[in-house]
Amino acid sequence: MYHLLGGIFLGWSLGANDAANVFGTAVSSRMVSFLIAALICSGFVIVGAVTEGQAGFETIARMAPQSLETATLTSVGAGISITLMTLLKIPSSTSQAVVGSLIGVSLFGDQVQLQGLIKVVICWLATPAGGLLFALVLYAALGRLLNRLDLTIYSQDQLMRLCLIFAGAYGAYALGANNVANVTGVYVGAGLLDARAAVLVGGASIALGILTYSKPVMLTVGRKIMRLDAFSALVVVLAEAVTVHVFAVVGVPVSPSQAVVGAVIGVGLVKQASAIRGDLIARILLGWLATPVIAAAVAVLLFFVTHLRFVY
């Protein structure tokens, strides 16, 4: 069972980099404390993983045949690349890391199935676009609803706080449902875990990452791309959650970070395009491009190291 350590490490990395982005805008707007956000997020990630997380396993399994060795190398390679991005405080895609690592390992044996890979890549491209589109729609719809309520400043503040908590819980649920396949899908393909055990192990691993090291990336997404008020933060969280949940139903693991960034840009376009920090977006895009390359390189290196033979 020591092979599972690679998956647990990947799950921790995902939680630290990706998962808490569902609460990043709420925390950065100071409507919800980090501790409350982390506790709610970790709990609902597990709920989402257990209830809807099995759909993505088939997608991962179709991409390449798995053995215990390749599953472990894939997980560790992806985990190292995501951890590197976390240390650099750059939101990145665990889906891209897993695919990059799969390709790196497959260079030495089993081939990646192009049909499954093309489906995943299309969904990658659609994720930030979906976040942006849902943000535009939700900003207009919720704005009209809020104006009709005619609330006092205090009442509006309390309503926003409750809505952000609800939206964050939903976002965490969607995250668990969508991304648990990234963590333990390769182990299901290798026959080490059945689907029921895989969602539990994967969900718990993601939750651990959220609780221990998610705050730095939260603040990168929530504060540095564009300053967000409470209403804008609510729109971003809901847009990200809906986007990720849609892909969970489709059965393709995608990146919550990409959905969040798309949603933040969508809000920025509505409010004031000049408020969006183009330099940071470029840095994030570079991180997205670099993640699968780094993961593939690390997986190749790990393969060579684990297959070294010493002559005495």
The 8 nearest C-alpha neighbors of each residue, nearest first, counted from 0:
[[1, 2, 3, 4, 191, 192, 67, 5],
 [2, 0, 3, 4, 5, 71, 6, 7],
 [3, 1, 0, 4, 71, 5, 67, 6],
 [2, 4, 6, 1, 5, 0, 7, 71],
 [5, 3, 7, 2, 6, 1, 8, 0],
 [4, 6, 75, 8, 74, 3, 71, 7],
 [7, 5, 9, 3, 74, 8, 4, 182],
 [6, 8, 4, 10, 204, 9, 5, 11],
 [7, 9, 11, 5, 6, 10, 4, 78],
 [10, 8, 78, 6, 12, 7, 11, 74],
 [11, 9, 205, 204, 7, 13, 182, 12],
 [10, 12, 208, 205, 8, 14, 204, 9],
 [13, 11, 9, 15, 10, 14, 82, 78],
 [14, 12, 10, 17, 16, 11, 15, 205],
 [15, 13, 208, 205, 209, 18, 11, 12],
 [14, 16, 213, 208, 212, 209, 12, 13],
 [17, 15, 13, 85, 14, 213, 90, 216],
 [18, 16, 13, 14, 256, 20, 19, 255],
 [17, 19, 14, 20, 13, 16, 209, 21],
 [18, 20, 21, 22, 209, 17, 213, 23],
 [19, 21, 23, 22, 217, 18, 17, 256],
 [20, 22, 19, 170, 167, 236, 23, 171],
 [21, 23, 20, 25, 167, 19, 24, 36],
 [24, 22, 217, 20, 221, 26, 25, 21],
 [23, 25, 221, 232, 27, 26, 22, 28],
 [26, 24, 22, 28, 23, 27, 30, 31],
 [25, 27, 29, 31, 23, 28, 24, 32],
 [26, 28, 24, 221, 29, 25, 222, 218],
 [27, 29, 25, 26, 30, 228, 229, 24],
 [30, 28, 26, 27, 31, 25, 32, 229],
 [29, 31, 28, 25, 160, 26, 32, 229],
 [32, 30, 26, 29, 25, 36, 33, 35],
 [33, 31, 35, 34, 26, 36, 29, 30],
 [32, 34, 36, 35, 26, 37, 31, 214],
 [35, 33, 37, 36, 32, 38, 210, 31],
 [36, 34, 38, 32, 37, 33, 39, 31],
 [35, 37, 33, 39, 34, 38, 40, 22],
 [38, 36, 40, 34, 35, 39, 210, 33],
 [39, 37, 35, 41, 40, 36, 34, 42],
 [40, 38, 42, 36, 37, 41, 35, 43],
 [39, 41, 37, 171, 43, 38, 42, 36],
 [40, 42, 206, 44, 38, 39, 43, 37],
 [43, 41, 39, 44, 40, 45, 38, 46],
 [42, 44, 172, 46, 45, 171, 40, 41],
 [45, 43, 175, 172, 171, 47, 41, 46],
 [44, 46, 202, 48, 43, 47, 42, 175],
 [47, 45, 43, 49, 44, 48, 50, 172],
 [48, 46, 172, 176, 175, 44, 50, 45],
 [47, 49, 52, 175, 176, 45, 198, 46],
 [48, 50, 46, 198, 47, 52, 51, 45],
 [49, 51, 47, 48, 52, 46, 176, 53],
 [52, 50, 176, 48, 53, 47, 49, 54],
 [51, 53, 176, 48, 54, 49, 179, 177],
 [52, 54, 55, 56, 51, 194, 198, 180],
 [55, 53, 250, 56, 52, 57, 51, 247],
 [54, 56, 250, 180, 58, 251, 57, 53],
 [57, 55, 184, 180, 59, 58, 53, 54],
 [56, 58, 60, 55, 59, 61, 54, 250],
 [59, 57, 61, 55, 56, 60, 251, 250],
 [60, 58, 56, 62, 61, 57, 184, 55],
 [59, 61, 57, 188, 58, 62, 56, 63],
 [62, 60, 58, 59, 63, 115, 57, 112],
 [61, 63, 112, 115, 111, 59, 60, 116],
 [62, 64, 111, 61, 112, 60, 110, 65],
 [65, 63, 109, 60, 188, 66, 62, 61],
 [66, 64, 189, 188, 69, 70, 63, 185],
 [65, 67, 189, 69, 68, 70, 64, 188],
 [66, 68, 70, 189, 69, 71, 65, 2],
 [67, 69, 71, 66, 70, 72, 2, 65],
 [68, 70, 72, 66, 71, 67, 65, 73],
 [69, 71, 67, 185, 73, 68, 72, 186],
 [72, 70, 74, 68, 5, 73, 69, 2],
 [71, 73, 69, 75, 74, 70, 76, 298],
 [74, 72, 100, 70, 76, 71, 101, 75],
 [75, 73, 5, 71, 77, 6, 72, 76],
 [74, 76, 5, 78, 72, 77, 73, 79],
 [77, 75, 298, 297, 294, 73, 79, 78],
 [78, 76, 96, 294, 97, 74, 80, 75],
 [77, 79, 9, 75, 81, 76, 80, 12],
 [80, 78, 82, 76, 81, 77, 75, 83],
 [79, 81, 83, 294, 77, 82, 78, 293],
 [82, 80, 84, 78, 83, 79, 12, 85],
 [83, 81, 85, 79, 84, 80, 12, 78],
 [82, 84, 80, 86, 81, 85, 79, 87],
 [85, 83, 87, 81, 89, 82, 86, 88],
 [86, 84, 88, 82, 87, 83, 16, 89],
 [85, 87, 83, 88, 84, 82, 89, 215],
 [86, 88, 84, 85, 89, 83, 82, 90],
 [89, 87, 85, 216, 86, 215, 84, 90],
 [88, 90, 84, 87, 85, 283, 91, 216],
 [91, 89, 256, 16, 216, 88, 283, 17],
 [90, 92, 287, 286, 89, 256, 93, 84],
 [93, 91, 254, 95, 94, 287, 96, 256],
 [92, 94, 96, 95, 97, 13, 254, 91],
 [95, 93, 97, 92, 96, 253, 252, 181],
 [96, 94, 291, 98, 92, 93, 97, 99],
 [95, 97, 291, 77, 93, 99, 294, 94],
 [98, 96, 100, 77, 94, 99, 95, 101],
 [97, 99, 101, 95, 100, 96, 102, 94],
 [100, 98, 291, 295, 96, 102, 294, 101],
 [99, 101, 295, 294, 73, 103, 97, 98],
 [102, 100, 98, 104, 99, 103, 73, 105],
 [101, 103, 105, 99, 100, 104, 98, 295],
 [104, 102, 295, 100, 299, 101, 105, 298],
 [103, 105, 101, 106, 102, 298, 107, 299],
 [106, 104, 102, 109, 108, 110, 107, 103],
 [107, 105, 104, 103, 108, 102, 110, 109],
 [108, 106, 105, 104, 109, 103, 302, 110],
 [109, 107, 105, 106, 110, 104, 111, 69],
 [108, 110, 105, 64, 111, 63, 107, 106],
 [109, 111, 105, 63, 112, 108, 106, 102],
 [110, 112, 63, 62, 113, 105, 102, 109],
 [111, 113, 62, 114, 115, 63, 110, 116],
 [114, 112, 116, 115, 117, 111, 62, 118],
 [113, 115, 117, 116, 112, 118, 62, 61],
 [114, 116, 62, 118, 113, 117, 112, 61],
 [115, 117, 113, 119, 118, 114, 62, 120],
 [118, 116, 120, 114, 119, 115, 113, 121],
 [119, 117, 115, 121, 116, 120, 122, 114],
 [118, 120, 122, 116, 117, 121, 123, 251],
 [121, 119, 123, 117, 122, 118, 116, 124],
 [122, 120, 124, 118, 123, 119, 117, 125],
 [121, 123, 125, 119, 120, 124, 126, 118],
 [124, 122, 120, 126, 121, 125, 253, 119],
 [125, 123, 121, 122, 126, 120, 127, 128],
 [124, 126, 122, 128, 123, 129, 127, 121],
 [125, 127, 129, 123, 128, 258, 124, 122],
 [128, 126, 261, 258, 130, 257, 129, 125],
 [127, 129, 131, 125, 126, 130, 261, 132],
 [130, 128, 126, 132, 127, 131, 125, 242],
 [129, 131, 262, 258, 261, 127, 238, 133],
 [130, 132, 262, 265, 261, 128, 134, 129],
 [133, 131, 129, 135, 134, 130, 128, 136],
 [132, 134, 238, 136, 130, 135, 131, 137],
 [135, 133, 238, 131, 262, 137, 132, 136],
 [134, 136, 132, 138, 133, 137, 265, 131],
 [137, 135, 133, 134, 139, 138, 140, 132],
 [138, 136, 140, 134, 139, 141, 135, 133],
 [139, 137, 135, 136, 141, 140, 142, 134],
 [138, 140, 142, 137, 136, 141, 143, 135],
 [141, 139, 137, 143, 142, 138, 136, 144],
 [140, 142, 144, 143, 138, 137, 139, 145],
 [141, 143, 145, 139, 140, 144, 138, 146],
 [142, 144, 146, 140, 141, 145, 139, 147],
 [145, 143, 141, 147, 142, 146, 140, 148],
 [144, 146, 142, 148, 147, 143, 141, 149],
 [147, 145, 143, 148, 144, 149, 142, 150],
 [146, 148, 144, 145, 149, 143, 150, 142],
 [147, 149, 145, 146, 150, 144, 143, 155],
 [150, 148, 147, 146, 151, 145, 155, 144],
 [151, 149, 148, 155, 154, 152, 145, 153],
 [152, 150, 154, 153, 155, 149, 156, 148],
 [151, 153, 155, 154, 156, 150, 157, 149],
 [152, 154, 156, 155, 151, 157, 150, 158],
 [155, 153, 151, 157, 156, 152, 150, 158],
 [154, 156, 158, 152, 153, 157, 150, 151],
 [155, 157, 153, 159, 154, 158, 152, 160],
 [158, 156, 160, 154, 159, 155, 153, 161],
 [159, 157, 155, 161, 160, 156, 162, 154],
 [160, 158, 162, 156, 157, 161, 163, 155],
 [159, 161, 157, 163, 158, 162, 30, 156],
 [162, 160, 164, 158, 163, 159, 165, 157],
 [161, 163, 159, 165, 164, 160, 166, 158],
 [164, 162, 166, 160, 165, 233, 161, 167],
 [163, 165, 167, 161, 162, 166, 168, 160],
 [164, 166, 162, 168, 163, 167, 161, 169],
 [167, 165, 163, 169, 168, 164, 237, 162],
 [168, 166, 170, 164, 169, 22, 165, 21],
 [167, 169, 171, 165, 170, 166, 40, 43],
 [170, 168, 172, 166, 167, 171, 173, 165],
 [171, 169, 240, 167, 173, 172, 21, 168],
 [170, 172, 44, 174, 168, 40, 43, 173],
 [171, 173, 47, 43, 44, 169, 175, 174],
 [174, 172, 244, 176, 170, 171, 175, 243],
 [173, 175, 171, 177, 172, 176, 178, 170],
 [174, 176, 44, 48, 47, 172, 177, 178],
 [175, 177, 52, 48, 47, 51, 173, 174],
 [178, 176, 247, 252, 174, 175, 173, 52],
 [177, 179, 252, 180, 181, 175, 174, 176],
 [178, 180, 182, 201, 181, 175, 48, 52],
 [181, 179, 184, 56, 55, 178, 182, 183],
 [182, 180, 178, 179, 184, 183, 94, 252],
 [183, 181, 179, 10, 180, 6, 201, 9],
 [182, 184, 186, 185, 180, 197, 201, 6],
 [185, 183, 180, 56, 187, 186, 181, 59],
 [184, 186, 188, 70, 187, 183, 189, 65],
 [187, 185, 189, 183, 188, 191, 184, 192],
 [186, 188, 192, 190, 184, 189, 185, 193],
 [189, 187, 185, 60, 186, 190, 65, 184],
 [188, 190, 66, 65, 186, 187, 67, 191],
 [189, 191, 187, 188, 192, 186, 193, 66],
 [190, 192, 186, 189, 187, 193, 67, 188],
 [193, 191, 187, 190, 197, 186, 196, 194],
 [192, 194, 196, 195, 187, 197, 191, 190],
 [193, 195, 197, 196, 53, 198, 187, 192],
 [196, 194, 197, 193, 198, 199, 49, 53],
 [195, 197, 199, 194, 193, 198, 192, 200],
 [196, 198, 194, 200, 199, 195, 183, 192],
 [199, 197, 201, 48, 49, 196, 195, 200],
 [200, 198, 202, 196, 197, 201, 203, 49],
 [201, 199, 197, 203, 202, 198, 204, 196],
 [200, 202, 198, 204, 179, 199, 182, 203],
 [203, 201, 45, 199, 205, 204, 48, 200],
 [202, 204, 206, 200, 205, 201, 199, 45],
 [205, 203, 10, 207, 201, 11, 7, 206],
 [206, 204, 14, 10, 11, 208, 202, 207],
 [205, 207, 41, 203, 209, 204, 208, 14],
 [208, 206, 204, 210, 205, 209, 11, 211],
 [207, 209, 11, 14, 15, 205, 211, 206],
 [210, 208, 14, 213, 15, 206, 207, 211],
 [209, 211, 207, 208, 37, 212, 206, 213],
 [210, 212, 208, 209, 207, 213, 15, 214],
 [211, 213, 15, 208, 214, 209, 210, 215],
 [214, 212, 15, 209, 215, 19, 16, 216],
 [213, 215, 217, 216, 212, 218, 33, 19],
 [216, 214, 217, 218, 213, 88, 219, 212],
 [217, 215, 219, 88, 218, 214, 213, 16],
 [218, 216, 23, 214, 20, 215, 219, 220],
 [217, 219, 221, 216, 215, 222, 220, 27],
 [220, 218, 216, 223, 217, 221, 222, 215],
 [221, 219, 218, 217, 222, 224, 223, 216],
 [220, 222, 24, 218, 23, 27, 219, 217],
 [223, 221, 226, 218, 219, 225, 27, 220],
 [222, 224, 219, 225, 220, 221, 226, 218],
 [225, 223, 276, 275, 222, 220, 279, 280],
 [226, 224, 275, 223, 222, 274, 227, 276],
 [227, 225, 222, 223, 228, 224, 221, 274],
 [228, 226, 231, 232, 225, 28, 229, 24],
 [227, 229, 231, 230, 28, 232, 226, 233],
 [230, 228, 232, 231, 28, 233, 159, 227],
 [231, 229, 233, 232, 228, 234, 159, 227],
 [230, 232, 234, 233, 228, 229, 227, 235],
 [231, 233, 229, 24, 235, 230, 234, 25],
 [232, 234, 230, 236, 231, 163, 235, 237],
 [235, 233, 231, 237, 232, 236, 134, 138],
 [236, 234, 262, 232, 238, 233, 237, 263],
 [237, 235, 239, 233, 238, 234, 21, 240],
 [236, 238, 240, 234, 239, 235, 166, 241],
 [239, 237, 133, 134, 235, 241, 130, 240],
 [240, 238, 258, 242, 236, 259, 237, 130],
 [241, 239, 170, 237, 243, 242, 238, 244],
 [240, 242, 244, 238, 243, 239, 237, 245],
 [241, 243, 239, 245, 240, 244, 129, 130],
 [242, 244, 246, 240, 245, 241, 173, 239],
 [243, 245, 173, 247, 241, 246, 242, 240],
 [246, 244, 248, 242, 247, 243, 241, 249],
 [245, 247, 249, 243, 248, 244, 251, 250],
 [248, 246, 177, 244, 250, 249, 245, 176],
 [247, 249, 245, 250, 246, 244, 54, 251],
 [250, 248, 246, 247, 251, 245, 54, 55],
 [251, 249, 55, 54, 247, 248, 246, 58],
 [250, 252, 55, 246, 249, 247, 58, 253],
 [253, 251, 177, 178, 55, 94, 247, 181],
 [254, 252, 94, 123, 251, 255, 243, 178],
 [253, 255, 92, 256, 257, 94, 93, 258],
 [256, 254, 258, 257, 259, 17, 243, 239],
 [257, 255, 259, 254, 258, 90, 17, 260],
 [256, 258, 127, 260, 254, 255, 259, 261],
 [257, 259, 127, 130, 239, 255, 261, 126],
 [260, 258, 262, 256, 239, 261, 257, 255],
 [259, 261, 263, 257, 262, 258, 256, 264],
 [262, 260, 127, 131, 130, 258, 264, 259],
 [261, 263, 131, 130, 265, 259, 235, 134],
 [264, 262, 260, 266, 265, 261, 235, 259],
 [263, 265, 267, 261, 262, 266, 268, 260],
 [266, 264, 131, 262, 268, 267, 263, 134],
 [267, 265, 269, 263, 268, 264, 134, 270],
 [268, 266, 264, 270, 272, 265, 269, 271],
 [267, 269, 272, 265, 266, 270, 271, 264],
 [270, 268, 266, 267, 271, 265, 135, 272],
 [271, 269, 267, 268, 266, 272, 274, 265],
 [270, 272, 267, 273, 274, 268, 269, 275],
 [271, 273, 268, 267, 274, 275, 270, 269],
 [272, 274, 275, 271, 276, 267, 268, 277],
 [275, 273, 272, 271, 225, 276, 267, 226],
 [276, 274, 225, 273, 272, 224, 277, 267],
 [277, 275, 224, 278, 279, 274, 225, 280],
 [276, 278, 280, 279, 275, 281, 224, 282],
 [279, 277, 281, 280, 276, 282, 224, 283],
 [278, 280, 282, 281, 277, 276, 283, 224],
 [279, 281, 283, 277, 282, 278, 284, 276],
 [280, 282, 284, 278, 279, 283, 277, 285],
 [283, 281, 279, 285, 280, 284, 286, 278],
 [282, 284, 286, 280, 285, 281, 89, 279],
 [285, 283, 287, 281, 286, 282, 280, 288],
 [284, 286, 282, 288, 283, 287, 289, 281],
 [287, 285, 283, 289, 284, 288, 290, 91],
 [286, 288, 284, 290, 285, 91, 289, 283],
 [289, 287, 285, 286, 290, 284, 291, 292],
 [288, 290, 286, 292, 287, 291, 293, 285],
 [289, 291, 293, 287, 292, 96, 288, 286],
 [292, 290, 99, 96, 294, 95, 293, 289],
 [291, 293, 295, 289, 294, 290, 99, 296],
 [292, 294, 296, 290, 295, 291, 80, 289],
 [295, 293, 100, 291, 77, 297, 76, 80],
 [294, 296, 103, 100, 99, 298, 292, 293],
 [297, 295, 293, 299, 298, 294, 292, 300],
 [296, 298, 300, 294, 76, 299, 295, 293],
 [299, 297, 76, 301, 295, 100, 300, 296],
 [300, 298, 302, 296, 103, 297, 301, 104],
 [301, 299, 297, 303, 302, 298, 296, 304],
 [300, 302, 304, 298, 303, 299, 305, 297],
 [301, 303, 299, 305, 300, 304, 298, 306],
 [302, 304, 306, 300, 301, 305, 307, 299],
 [305, 303, 301, 307, 306, 302, 300, 299],
 [304, 306, 302, 303, 307, 301, 300, 308],
 [307, 305, 303, 304, 302, 308, 301, 309],
 [308, 306, 304, 305, 303, 309, 302, 310],
 [307, 309, 306, 310, 305, 304, 303, 311],
 [308, 310, 311, 307, 306, 304, 305, 303],
 [311, 309, 308, 307, 306, 304, 305, 303],
 [310, 309, 308, 307, 306, 304, 305, 303]]
